[in-house]
Amino acid sequence: METDKTNKEILVKGLKKMGISLACMLLGPTFLHIALTNREKPLFIPILIFGIIICFLAMFFAFKGLMTIMDSIFKPKK
């Protein structure tokens, strides 16, 4: 009986997505903090919008990375 093993190529793709998510998790709140501490500056709104977009990208890449890792582990090979 053949056992299913982890598809390493898909696992690496998932880990790369998780790495992008980690970078976004660090950058997003940093930009939000910079924007919210400098409310009187002219770049307040663009930096705030950029920080919010980066935070949403962090959540998106974390979800996609976890789904890719789960597919590499549990999806049967064809």
C-alpha positions in Angstrom: 0.0 0.0 0.0 1.4 3.4 -1.1 1.2 6.2 1.5 0.7 9.8 0.4 3.7 12.0 1.0 4.0 15.8 1.2 4.4 17.5 -2.2 7.5 19.5 -1.6 7.1 21.9 -4.5 3.7 23.0 -3.3 5.0 23.2 0.3 7.8 25.6 -0.8 5.3 27.8 -2.6 3.2 27.9 0.6 6.2 28.8 2.7 7.1 31.6 0.3 3.6 33.0 0.7 3.9 32.8 4.4 7.2 34.7 4.2 5.5 37.4 2.2 2.8 37.5 4.8 5.3 37.9 7.6 6.9 40.8 5.9 3.6 42.4 5.4 2.7 41.8 9.1 5.7 43.8 10.1 5.4 46.6 7.5 1.6 47.2 7.7 1.4 48.2 11.4 4.7 50.2 11.1 3.2 52.3 8.3 0.0 52.7 10.3 1.9 53.9 13.4 3.9 56.4 11.3 0.7 57.7 9.7 -1.2 58.0 13.0 1.6 59.8 14.8 2.0 62.4 12.1 -1.6 63.5 11.5 -0.7 67.1 10.6 1.7 66.1 7.8 0.5 66.3 4.2 1.3 62.6 3.5 -1.0 61.4 6.3 -3.8 60.0 4.1 -1.6 58.2 1.5 0.6 56.5 4.2 -2.5 55.5 6.1 -4.1 54.0 3.0 -0.8 52.2 2.1 -0.6 50.8 5.7 -4.2 49.5 5.5 -3.6 47.9 2.1 -0.4 46.2 3.5 -2.4 44.9 6.5 -5.0 43.4 4.2 -2.3 41.8 2.0 -0.8 40.2 5.1 -4.1 38.5 5.9 -4.6 37.5 2.3 -1.1 36.0 1.9 -1.4 34.2 5.3 -4.7 32.6 4.2 -3.4 31.6 0.8 -0.1 30.3 2.3 -1.9 28.2 4.9 -4.3 26.8 2.2 -1.3 26.0 -0.1 0.5 24.2 2.8 -2.6 22.2 3.7 -3.0 21.2 0.0 0.6 20.0 -0.1 0.1 17.8 3.0 -3.4 16.5 2.6 -4.3 16.6 -1.1 -3.9 13.2 -2.7 -1.4 12.9 -5.5 -2.7 12.0 -8.9 
